[in-house]
């Protein structure tokens, strides 16, 4: 069962759980009404890890953040 969210396949998001930028791969489950997404996290050059996180922990990456 898929739940409609604003998460898009292939888009980059800031994962608040890790504090890193991740790429959304696909929605894999729904747990207690929350959609769970498989994401890919870049660890180093040529190294990545796939994890499953809730859609609630994914925030869109802000391009053009103003510096103070």
VENHUMO-V172077 format. One record per run of one state. SS is the DSSP state (2 for helix, 1 for strand, 0 for the rest). FROM is the first residue (numbers start at 0). TO is the last residue. If there is no record, write none. Layout:
BEGIN
SS_FROM_TO / SS_FROM_TO
END
This chain:
BEGIN
0_0_10 / 1_11_14 / 0_15_18 / 1_19_30 / 0_31_32 / 1_33_43 / 0_44_45 / 1_46_53 / 2_54_56 / 1_57_59 / 0_60_67
END
